Amino acid sequence: MKTILKKLITIAFALLPVFVFAHPGHGNENPLSPGHYIANPEHYIPLALTLAATLIFVAIRFYCTRVREKNRNNS
């Protein structure tokens, strides 16, 4: 599990600069406004993928913990 997590973190940091670059449209609206992040797919797609990955990771972690506790109690 730790090696998978380390690989995912490495990939995330390797791809991070791609999502930080400016794109056309920064001059038309306030780049710090929530609408800017919602209206531009360069922002909301990585945000949605990160949120989904985080929720999946937490759900798997929670499930594994419950299974381990159940197995411990049955032993």
PDB file of N, CA, C and O in Angstrom:
ATOM      1  N   MET A   1       0.831  -1.194   0.000  1.00  0.00           N
ATOM      2  CA  MET A   1       0.000   0.000   0.000  1.00  0.00           C
ATOM      3  C   MET A   1       0.870   1.250   0.000  1.00  0.00           C
ATOM      4  O   MET A   1       0.554   2.224  -0.682  1.00  0.00           O
ATOM      5  N   LYS A   2       1.965   1.229   0.761  1.00  0.00           N
ATOM      6  CA  LYS A   2       2.820   2.403   0.815  1.00  0.00           C
ATOM      7  C   LYS A   2       3.513   2.651  -0.510  1.00  0.00           C
ATOM      8  O   LYS A   2       3.701   3.804  -0.897  1.00  0.00           O
ATOM      9  N   THR A   3       3.897   1.599  -1.214  1.00  0.00           N
ATOM     10  CA  THR A   3       4.569   1.791  -2.501  1.00  0.00           C
ATOM     11  C   THR A   3       3.600   2.355  -3.536  1.00  0.00           C
ATOM     12  O   THR A   3       3.995   3.175  -4.365  1.00  0.00           O
ATOM     13  N   ILE A   4       2.340   1.928  -3.499  1.00  0.00           N
ATOM     14  CA  ILE A   4       1.344   2.473  -4.421  1.00  0.00           C
ATOM     15  C   ILE A   4       1.118   3.948  -4.113  1.00  0.00           C
ATOM     16  O   ILE A   4       1.035   4.769  -5.027  1.00  0.00           O
ATOM     17  N   LEU A   5       1.019   4.284  -2.843  1.00  0.00           N
ATOM     18  CA  LEU A   5       0.813   5.674  -2.452  1.00  0.00           C
ATOM     19  C   LEU A   5       2.000   6.540  -2.863  1.00  0.00           C
ATOM     20  O   LEU A   5       1.815   7.664  -3.329  1.00  0.00           O
ATOM     21  N   LYS A   6       3.211   6.024  -2.695  1.00  0.00           N
ATOM     22  CA  LYS A   6       4.395   6.782  -3.106  1.00  0.00           C
ATOM     23  C   LYS A   6       4.405   7.006  -4.615  1.00  0.00           C
ATOM     24  O   LYS A   6       4.773   8.084  -5.081  1.00  0.00           O
ATOM     25  N   LYS A   7       4.001   5.993  -5.379  1.00  0.00           N
ATOM     26  CA  LYS A   7       3.944   6.138  -6.834  1.00  0.00           C
ATOM     27  C   LYS A   7       2.892   7.157  -7.248  1.00  0.00           C
ATOM     28  O   LYS A   7       3.130   7.959  -8.151  1.00  0.00           O
ATOM     29  N   LEU A   8       1.731   7.135  -6.597  1.00  0.00           N
ATOM     30  CA  LEU A   8       0.680   8.102  -6.912  1.00  0.00           C
ATOM     31  C   LEU A   8       1.114   9.528  -6.582  1.00  0.00           C
ATOM     32  O   LEU A   8       0.839  10.456  -7.341  1.00  0.00           O
ATOM     33  N   ILE A   9       1.787   9.697  -5.461  1.00  0.00           N
ATOM     34  CA  ILE A   9       2.275  11.027  -5.088  1.00  0.00           C
ATOM     35  C   ILE A   9       3.325  11.503  -6.084  1.00  0.00           C
ATOM     36  O   ILE A   9       3.334  12.675  -6.460  1.00  0.00           O
ATOM     37  N   THR A  10       4.205  10.610  -6.513  1.00  0.00           N
ATOM     38  CA  THR A  10       5.228  10.962  -7.500  1.00  0.00           C
ATOM     39  C   THR A  10       4.593  11.386  -8.817  1.00  0.00           C
ATOM     40  O   THR A  10       5.010  12.373  -9.422  1.00  0.00           O
ATOM     41  N   ILE A  11       3.589  10.645  -9.258  1.00  0.00           N
ATOM     42  CA  ILE A  11       2.900  11.003 -10.499  1.00  0.00           C
ATOM     43  C   ILE A  11       2.193  12.341 -10.355  1.00  0.00           C
ATOM     44  O   ILE A  11       2.232  13.160 -11.272  1.00  0.00           O
ATOM     45  N   ALA A  12       1.551  12.574  -9.222  1.00  0.00           N
ATOM     46  CA  ALA A  12       0.842  13.835  -9.001  1.00  0.00           C
ATOM     47  C   ALA A  12       1.803  15.016  -9.042  1.00  0.00           C
ATOM     48  O   ALA A  12       1.504  16.037  -9.662  1.00  0.00           O
ATOM     49  N   PHE A  13       2.947  14.887  -8.392  1.00  0.00           N
ATOM     50  CA  PHE A  13       3.918  15.975  -8.408  1.00  0.00           C
ATOM     51  C   PHE A  13       4.552  16.153  -9.783  1.00  0.00           C
ATOM     52  O   PHE A  13       4.931  17.266 -10.146  1.00  0.00           O
ATOM     53  N   ALA A  14       4.671  15.084 -10.543  1.00  0.00           N
ATOM     54  CA  ALA A  14       5.221  15.193 -11.892  1.00  0.00           C
ATOM     55  C   ALA A  14       4.248  15.913 -12.826  1.00  0.00           C
ATOM     56  O   ALA A  14       4.672  16.629 -13.733  1.00  0.00           O
ATOM     57  N   LEU A  15       2.947  15.724 -12.607  1.00  0.00           N
ATOM     58  CA  LEU A  15       1.941  16.357 -13.459  1.00  0.00           C
ATOM     59  C   LEU A  15       1.516  17.738 -12.973  1.00  0.00           C
ATOM     60  O   LEU A  15       0.862  18.472 -13.712  1.00  0.00           O
ATOM     61  N   LEU A  16       1.870  18.099 -11.764  1.00  0.00           N
ATOM     62  CA  LEU A  16       1.450  19.370 -11.187  1.00  0.00           C
ATOM     63  C   LEU A  16       1.787  20.584 -12.041  1.00  0.00           C
ATOM     64  O   LEU A  16       0.925  21.451 -12.192  1.00  0.00           O
ATOM     65  N   PRO A  17       2.990  20.704 -12.610  1.00  0.00           N
ATOM     66  CA  PRO A  17       3.287  21.897 -13.415  1.00  0.00           C
ATOM     67  C   PRO A  17       2.363  22.080 -14.618  1.00  0.00           C
ATOM     68  O   PRO A  17       2.130  23.210 -15.048  1.00  0.00           O
ATOM     69  N   VAL A  18       1.838  20.991 -15.161  1.00  0.00           N
ATOM     70  CA  VAL A  18       0.931  21.087 -16.303  1.00  0.00           C
ATOM     71  C   VAL A  18      -0.327  21.854 -15.920  1.00  0.00           C
ATOM     72  O   VAL A  18      -0.854  22.617 -16.729  1.00  0.00           O
ATOM     73  N   PHE A  19      -0.811  21.665 -14.710  1.00  0.00           N
ATOM     74  CA  PHE A  19      -2.053  22.290 -14.277  1.00  0.00           C
ATOM     75  C   PHE A  19      -1.856  23.696 -13.725  1.00  0.00           C
ATOM     76  O   PHE A  19      -2.835  24.398 -13.473  1.00  0.00           O
ATOM     77  N   VAL A  20      -0.628  24.114 -13.535  1.00  0.00           N
ATOM     78  CA  VAL A  20      -0.357  25.426 -12.959  1.00  0.00           C
ATOM     79  C   VAL A  20      -0.132  26.490 -14.029  1.00  0.00           C
ATOM     80  O   VAL A  20      -0.255  27.682 -13.750  1.00  0.00           O
ATOM     81  N   PHE A  21       0.193  26.074 -15.242  1.00  0.00           N
ATOM     82  CA  PHE A  21       0.456  27.033 -16.307  1.00  0.00           C
ATOM     83  C   PHE A  21      -0.764  27.897 -16.598  1.00  0.00           C
ATOM     84  O   PHE A  21      -1.903  27.442 -16.495  1.00  0.00           O
ATOM     85  N   ALA A  22      -0.509  29.147 -16.961  1.00  0.00           N
ATOM     86  CA  ALA A  22      -1.586  30.060 -17.342  1.00  0.00           C
ATOM     87  C   ALA A  22      -2.155  29.619 -18.690  1.00  0.00           C
ATOM     88  O   ALA A  22      -1.475  28.988 -19.498  1.00  0.00           O
ATOM     89  N   HIS A  23      -3.407  29.968 -18.902  1.00  0.00           N
ATOM     90  CA  HIS A  23      -4.068  29.640 -20.150  1.00  0.00           C
ATOM     91  C   HIS A  23      -4.815  30.868 -20.633  1.00  0.00           C
ATOM     92  O   HIS A  23      -5.033  31.791 -19.848  1.00  0.00           O
ATOM     93  N   PRO A  24      -5.214  30.915 -21.891  1.00  0.00           N
ATOM     94  CA  PRO A  24      -5.964  32.063 -22.381  1.00  0.00           C
ATOM     95  C   PRO A  24      -7.229  32.259 -21.557  1.00  0.00           C
ATOM     96  O   PRO A  24      -7.907  31.296 -21.199  1.00  0.00           O
ATOM     97  N   GLY A  25      -7.530  33.488 -21.269  1.00  0.00           N
ATOM     98  CA  GLY A  25      -8.723  33.781 -20.476  1.00  0.00           C
ATOM     99  C   GLY A  25      -8.407  34.347 -19.115  1.00  0.00           C
ATOM    100  O   GLY A  25      -9.314  34.801 -18.417  1.00  0.00           O
ATOM    101  N   HIS A  26      -7.149  34.336 -18.714  1.00  0.00           N
ATOM    102  CA  HIS A  26      -6.816  34.900 -17.414  1.00  0.00           C
ATOM    103  C   HIS A  26      -7.004  36.408 -17.378  1.00  0.00           C
ATOM    104  O   HIS A  26      -7.201  36.976 -16.305  1.00  0.00           O
ATOM    105  N   GLY A  27      -6.948  37.064 -18.525  1.00  0.00           N
ATOM    106  CA  GLY A  27      -7.109  38.513 -18.531  1.00  0.00           C
ATOM    107  C   GLY A  27      -8.543  38.967 -18.576  1.00  0.00           C
ATOM    108  O   GLY A  27      -8.804  40.145 -18.332  1.00  0.00           O
ATOM    109  N   ASN A  28      -9.500  38.088 -18.877  1.00  0.00           N
ATOM    110  CA  ASN A  28     -10.896  38.476 -19.044  1.00  0.00           C
ATOM    111  C   ASN A  28     -11.686  38.499 -17.746  1.00  0.00           C
ATOM    112  O   ASN A  28     -12.688  39.207 -17.653  1.00  0.00           O
ATOM    113  N   GLU A  29     -11.275  37.771 -16.779  1.00  0.00           N
ATOM    114  CA  GLU A  29     -11.984  37.712 -15.503  1.00  0.00           C
ATOM    115  C   GLU A  29     -10.975  37.601 -14.375  1.00  0.00           C
ATOM    116  O   GLU A  29      -9.790  37.358 -14.601  1.00  0.00           O
ATOM    117  N   ASN A  30     -11.453  37.778 -13.185  1.00  0.00           N
ATOM    118  CA  ASN A  30     -10.573  37.686 -12.029  1.00  0.00           C
ATOM    119  C   ASN A  30     -10.091  36.237 -11.881  1.00  0.00           C
ATOM    120  O   ASN A  30     -10.903  35.339 -11.661  1.00  0.00           O
ATOM    121  N   PRO A  31      -8.779  36.001 -12.002  1.00  0.00           N
ATOM    122  CA  PRO A  31      -8.286  34.624 -11.939  1.00  0.00           C
ATOM    123  C   PRO A  31      -8.434  33.976 -10.565  1.00  0.00           C
ATOM    124  O   PRO A  31      -8.276  32.762 -10.436  1.00  0.00           O
ATOM    125  N   LEU A  32      -8.732  34.761  -9.550  1.00  0.00           N
ATOM    126  CA  LEU A  32      -8.888  34.191  -8.211  1.00  0.00           C
ATOM    127  C   LEU A  32     -10.344  33.962  -7.840  1.00  0.00           C
ATOM    128  O   LEU A  32     -10.632  33.473  -6.748  1.00  0.00           O
ATOM    129  N   SER A  33     -11.273  34.310  -8.736  1.00  0.00           N
ATOM    130  CA  SER A  33     -12.688  34.140  -8.425  1.00  0.00           C
ATOM    131  C   SER A  33     -13.103  32.683  -8.569  1.00  0.00           C
ATOM    132  O   SER A  33     -12.534  31.958  -9.385  1.00  0.00           O
ATOM    133  N   PRO A  34     -14.082  32.247  -7.791  1.00  0.00           N
ATOM    134  CA  PRO A  34     -14.560  30.865  -7.922  1.00  0.00           C
ATOM    135  C   PRO A  34     -15.116  30.581  -9.321  1.00  0.00           C
ATOM    136  O   PRO A  34     -14.993  29.462  -9.819  1.00  0.00           O
ATOM    137  N   GLY A  35     -15.723  31.580  -9.951  1.00  0.00           N
ATOM    138  CA  GLY A  35     -16.276  31.394 -11.294  1.00  0.00           C
ATOM    139  C   GLY A  35     -15.212  31.032 -12.310  1.00  0.00           C
ATOM    140  O   GLY A  35     -15.473  30.280 -13.249  1.00  0.00           O
ATOM    141  N   HIS A  36     -14.021  31.561 -12.128  1.00  0.00           N
ATOM    142  CA  HIS A  36     -12.916  31.249 -13.044  1.00  0.00           C
ATOM    143  C   HIS A  36     -12.577  29.761 -12.974  1.00  0.00           C
ATOM    144  O   HIS A  36     -12.329  29.129 -14.001  1.00  0.00           O
ATOM    145  N   TYR A  37     -12.566  29.210 -11.779  1.00  0.00           N
ATOM    146  CA  TYR A  37     -12.220  27.800 -11.611  1.00  0.00           C
ATOM    147  C   TYR A  37     -13.347  26.888 -12.086  1.00  0.00           C
ATOM    148  O   TYR A  37     -13.087  25.775 -12.545  1.00  0.00           O
ATOM    149  N   ILE A  38     -14.586  27.340 -11.983  1.00  0.00           N
ATOM    150  CA  ILE A  38     -15.723  26.540 -12.416  1.00  0.00           C
ATOM    151  C   ILE A  38     -15.893  26.604 -13.933  1.00  0.00           C
ATOM    152  O   ILE A  38     -16.284  25.615 -14.554  1.00  0.00           O
ATOM    153  N   ALA A  39     -15.606  27.754 -14.531  1.00  0.00           N
ATOM    154  CA  ALA A  39     -15.848  27.961 -15.958  1.00  0.00           C
ATOM    155  C   ALA A  39     -14.749  27.397 -16.854  1.00  0.00           C
ATOM    156  O   ALA A  39     -14.983  27.191 -18.045  1.00  0.00           O
ATOM    157  N   ASN A  40     -13.572  27.144 -16.320  1.00  0.00           N
ATOM    158  CA  ASN A  40     -12.461  26.680 -17.150  1.00  0.00           C
ATOM    159  C   ASN A  40     -12.138  25.221 -16.864  1.00  0.00           C
ATOM    160  O   ASN A  40     -11.799  24.866 -15.735  1.00  0.00           O
ATOM    161  N   PRO A  41     -12.242  24.365 -17.896  1.00  0.00           N
ATOM    162  CA  PRO A  41     -11.970  22.948 -17.673  1.00  0.00           C
ATOM    163  C   PRO A  41     -10.535  22.667 -17.256  1.00  0.00           C
ATOM    164  O   PRO A  41     -10.253  21.614 -16.684  1.00  0.00           O
ATOM    165  N   GLU A  42      -9.620  23.598 -17.536  1.00  0.00           N
ATOM    166  CA  GLU A  42      -8.233  23.406 -17.110  1.00  0.00           C
ATOM    167  C   GLU A  42      -8.127  23.344 -15.596  1.00  0.00           C
ATOM    168  O   GLU A  42      -7.154  22.824 -15.050  1.00  0.00           O
ATOM    169  N   HIS A  43      -9.140  23.881 -14.924  1.00  0.00           N
ATOM    170  CA  HIS A  43      -9.134  23.883 -13.464  1.00  0.00           C
ATOM    171  C   HIS A  43     -10.079  22.837 -12.883  1.00  0.00           C
ATOM    172  O   HIS A  43      -9.696  22.098 -11.975  1.00  0.00           O
ATOM    173  N   TYR A  44     -11.304  22.764 -13.393  1.00  0.00           N
ATOM    174  CA  TYR A  44     -12.267  21.892 -12.728  1.00  0.00           C
ATOM    175  C   TYR A  44     -12.065  20.412 -13.017  1.00  0.00           C
ATOM    176  O   TYR A  44     -12.438  19.583 -12.187  1.00  0.00           O
ATOM    177  N   ILE A  45     -11.493  20.047 -14.153  1.00  0.00           N
ATOM    178  CA  ILE A  45     -11.252  18.622 -14.418  1.00  0.00           C
ATOM    179  C   ILE A  45     -10.200  18.053 -13.463  1.00  0.00           C
ATOM    180  O   ILE A  45     -10.458  17.026 -12.836  1.00  0.00           O
ATOM    181  N   PRO A  46      -9.025  18.678 -13.326  1.00  0.00           N
ATOM    182  CA  PRO A  46      -8.064  18.143 -12.338  1.00  0.00           C
ATOM    183  C   PRO A  46      -8.603  18.185 -10.910  1.00  0.00           C
ATOM    184  O   PRO A  46      -8.325  17.294 -10.107  1.00  0.00           O
ATOM    185  N   LEU A  47      -9.378  19.227 -10.602  1.00  0.00           N
ATOM    186  CA  LEU A  47      -9.958  19.319  -9.266  1.00  0.00           C
ATOM    187  C   LEU A  47     -10.947  18.181  -9.032  1.00  0.00           C
ATOM    188  O   LEU A  47     -10.941  17.563  -7.967  1.00  0.00           O
ATOM    189  N   ALA A  48     -11.786  17.903 -10.010  1.00  0.00           N
ATOM    190  CA  ALA A  48     -12.754  16.813  -9.877  1.00  0.00           C
ATOM    191  C   ALA A  48     -12.051  15.456  -9.784  1.00  0.00           C
ATOM    192  O   ALA A  48     -12.448  14.602  -8.991  1.00  0.00           O
ATOM    193  N   LEU A  49     -11.008  15.261 -10.593  1.00  0.00           N
ATOM    194  CA  LEU A  49     -10.265  13.995 -10.540  1.00  0.00           C
ATOM    195  C   LEU A  49      -9.554  13.819  -9.201  1.00  0.00           C
ATOM    196  O   LEU A  49      -9.521  12.717  -8.653  1.00  0.00           O
ATOM    197  N   THR A  50      -8.992  14.889  -8.681  1.00  0.00           N
ATOM    198  CA  THR A  50      -8.320  14.831  -7.381  1.00  0.00           C
ATOM    199  C   THR A  50      -9.320  14.516  -6.282  1.00  0.00           C
ATOM    200  O   THR A  50      -9.052  13.693  -5.406  1.00  0.00           O
ATOM    201  N   LEU A  51     -10.464  15.168  -6.329  1.00  0.00           N
ATOM    202  CA  LEU A  51     -11.501  14.909  -5.331  1.00  0.00           C
ATOM    203  C   LEU A  51     -11.987  13.469  -5.410  1.00  0.00           C
ATOM    204  O   LEU A  51     -12.157  12.818  -4.378  1.00  0.00           O
ATOM    205  N   ALA A  52     -12.211  12.964  -6.614  1.00  0.00           N
ATOM    206  CA  ALA A  52     -12.666  11.581  -6.781  1.00  0.00           C
ATOM    207  C   ALA A  52     -11.613  10.598  -6.278  1.00  0.00           C
ATOM    208  O   ALA A  52     -11.947   9.636  -5.586  1.00  0.00           O
ATOM    209  N   ALA A  53     -10.347  10.830  -6.617  1.00  0.00           N
ATOM    210  CA  ALA A  53      -9.282   9.940  -6.162  1.00  0.00           C
ATOM    211  C   ALA A  53      -9.166   9.948  -4.645  1.00  0.00           C
ATOM    212  O   ALA A  53      -8.948   8.904  -4.031  1.00  0.00           O
ATOM    213  N   THR A  54      -9.311  11.113  -4.045  1.00  0.00           N
ATOM    214  CA  THR A  54      -9.242  11.229  -2.590  1.00  0.00           C
ATOM    215  C   THR A  54     -10.391  10.469  -1.930  1.00  0.00           C
ATOM    216  O   THR A  54     -10.188   9.746  -0.955  1.00  0.00           O
ATOM    217  N   LEU A  55     -11.597  10.639  -2.469  1.00  0.00           N
ATOM    218  CA  LEU A  55     -12.750   9.939  -1.899  1.00  0.00           C
ATOM    219  C   LEU A  55     -12.618   8.427  -2.050  1.00  0.00           C
ATOM    220  O   LEU A  55     -12.974   7.680  -1.139  1.00  0.00           O
ATOM    221  N   ILE A  56     -12.113   7.976  -3.182  1.00  0.00           N
ATOM    222  CA  ILE A  56     -11.911   6.536  -3.383  1.00  0.00           C
ATOM    223  C   ILE A  56     -10.858   6.012  -2.408  1.00  0.00           C
ATOM    224  O   ILE A  56     -11.035   4.949  -1.812  1.00  0.00           O
ATOM    225  N   PHE A  57      -9.769   6.751  -2.247  1.00  0.00           N
ATOM    226  CA  PHE A  57      -8.715   6.337  -1.328  1.00  0.00           C
ATOM    227  C   PHE A  57      -9.247   6.240   0.105  1.00  0.00           C
ATOM    228  O   PHE A  57      -8.965   5.270   0.808  1.00  0.00           O
ATOM    229  N   VAL A  58     -10.010   7.239   0.533  1.00  0.00           N
ATOM    230  CA  VAL A  58     -10.558   7.238   1.891  1.00  0.00           C
ATOM    231  C   VAL A  58     -11.545   6.085   2.064  1.00  0.00           C
ATOM    232  O   VAL A  58     -11.550   5.427   3.104  1.00  0.00           O
ATOM    233  N   ALA A  59     -12.377   5.838   1.056  1.00  0.00           N
ATOM    234  CA  ALA A  59     -13.351   4.744   1.149  1.00  0.00           C
ATOM    235  C   ALA A  59     -12.652   3.394   1.239  1.00  0.00           C
ATOM    236  O   ALA A  59     -13.045   2.544   2.039  1.00  0.00           O
ATOM    237  N   ILE A  60     -11.622   3.190   0.428  1.00  0.00           N
ATOM    238  CA  ILE A  60     -10.883   1.924   0.473  1.00  0.00           C
ATOM    239  C   ILE A  60     -10.184   1.763   1.811  1.00  0.00           C
ATOM    240  O   ILE A  60     -10.180   0.681   2.398  1.00  0.00           O
ATOM    241  N   ARG A  61      -9.599   2.838   2.283  1.00  0.00           N
ATOM    242  CA  ARG A  61      -8.911   2.793   3.579  1.00  0.00           C
ATOM    243  C   ARG A  61      -9.884   2.462   4.708  1.00  0.00           C
ATOM    244  O   ARG A  61      -9.578   1.651   5.582  1.00  0.00           O
ATOM    245  N   PHE A  62     -11.054   3.093   4.682  1.00  0.00           N
ATOM    246  CA  PHE A  62     -12.085   2.839   5.691  1.00  0.00           C
ATOM    247  C   PHE A  62     -12.558   1.393   5.617  1.00  0.00           C
ATOM    248  O   PHE A  62     -12.707   0.735   6.647  1.00  0.00           O
ATOM    249  N   TYR A  63     -12.796   0.892   4.399  1.00  0.00           N
ATOM    250  CA  TYR A  63     -13.242  -0.490   4.218  1.00  0.00           C
ATOM    251  C   TYR A  63     -12.199  -1.478   4.727  1.00  0.00           C
ATOM    252  O   TYR A  63     -12.535  -2.432   5.429  1.00  0.00           O
ATOM    253  N   CYS A  64     -10.940  -1.254   4.377  1.00  0.00           N
ATOM    254  CA  CYS A  64      -9.869  -2.160   4.819  1.00  0.00           C
ATOM    255  C   CYS A  64      -9.739  -2.167   6.335  1.00  0.00           C
ATOM    256  O   CYS A  64      -9.511  -3.218   6.933  1.00  0.00           O
ATOM    257  N   THR A  65      -9.881  -1.015   6.955  1.00  0.00           N
ATOM    258  CA  THR A  65      -9.805  -0.925   8.417  1.00  0.00           C
ATOM    259  C   THR A  65     -10.946  -1.707   9.058  1.00  0.00           C
ATOM    260  O   THR A  65     -10.739  -2.416  10.042  1.00  0.00           O
ATOM    261  N   ARG A  66     -12.145  -1.580   8.504  1.00  0.00           N
ATOM    262  CA  ARG A  66     -13.292  -2.310   9.060  1.00  0.00           C
ATOM    263  C   ARG A  66     -13.124  -3.813   8.898  1.00  0.00           C
ATOM    264  O   ARG A  66     -13.463  -4.576   9.802  1.00  0.00           O
ATOM    265  N   VAL A  67     -12.604  -4.244   7.751  1.00  0.00           N
ATOM    266  CA  VAL A  67     -12.397  -5.676   7.518  1.00  0.00           C
ATOM    267  C   VAL A  67     -11.349  -6.220   8.493  1.00  0.00           C
ATOM    268  O   VAL A  67     -11.521  -7.302   9.053  1.00  0.00           O
ATOM    269  N   ARG A  68     -10.264  -5.465   8.692  1.00  0.00           N
ATOM    270  CA  ARG A  68      -9.230  -5.889   9.639  1.00  0.00           C
ATOM    271  C   ARG A  68      -9.787  -6.001  11.051  1.00  0.00           C
ATOM    272  O   ARG A  68      -9.510  -6.973  11.753  1.00  0.00           O
ATOM    273  N   GLU A  69     -10.563  -5.019  11.467  1.00  0.00           N
ATOM    274  CA  GLU A  69     -11.162  -5.042  12.811  1.00  0.00           C
ATOM    275  C   GLU A  69     -12.124  -6.229  12.948  1.00  0.00           C
ATOM    276  O   GLU A  69     -12.159  -6.884  13.990  1.00  0.00           O
ATOM    277  N   LYS A  70     -12.887  -6.498  11.917  1.00  0.00           N
ATOM    278  CA  LYS A  70     -13.829  -7.623  11.959  1.00  0.00           C
ATOM    279  C   LYS A  70     -13.081  -8.943  12.065  1.00  0.00           C
ATOM    280  O   LYS A  70     -13.488  -9.831  12.814  1.00  0.00           O
ATOM    281  N   ASN A  71     -11.986  -9.076  11.317  1.00  0.00           N
ATOM    282  CA  ASN A  71     -11.183 -10.304  11.368  1.00  0.00           C
ATOM    283  C   ASN A  71     -10.517 -10.468  12.728  1.00  0.00           C
ATOM    284  O   ASN A  71     -10.404 -11.585  13.231  1.00  0.00           O
ATOM    285  N   ARG A  72     -10.078  -9.368  13.325  1.00  0.00           N
ATOM    286  CA  ARG A  72      -9.481  -9.423  14.656  1.00  0.00           C
ATOM    287  C   ARG A  72     -10.476  -9.862  15.705  1.00  0.00           C
ATOM    288  O   ARG A  72     -10.139 -10.637  16.599  1.00  0.00           O
ATOM    289  N   ASN A  73     -11.705  -9.371  15.604  1.00  0.00           N
ATOM    290  CA  ASN A  73     -12.737  -9.714  16.576  1.00  0.00           C
ATOM    291  C   ASN A  73     -13.208 -11.153  16.422  1.00  0.00           C
ATOM    292  O   ASN A  73     -13.628 -11.774  17.398  1.00  0.00           O
ATOM    293  N   ASN A  74     -13.144 -11.687  15.215  1.00  0.00           N
ATOM    294  CA  ASN A  74     -13.567 -13.074  14.985  1.00  0.00           C
ATOM    295  C   ASN A  74     -12.494 -14.068  15.398  1.00  0.00           C
ATOM    296  O   ASN A  74     -12.805 -15.242  15.597  1.00  0.00           O
ATOM    297  N   SER A  75     -11.278 -13.656  15.531  1.00  0.00           N
ATOM    298  CA  SER A  75     -10.181 -14.582  15.877  1.00  0.00           C
ATOM    299  C   SER A  75     -10.171 -14.906  17.337  1.00  0.00           C
ATOM    300  O   SER A  75      -9.318 -15.666  17.795  1.00  0.00           O
TER     301      SER A  75
END
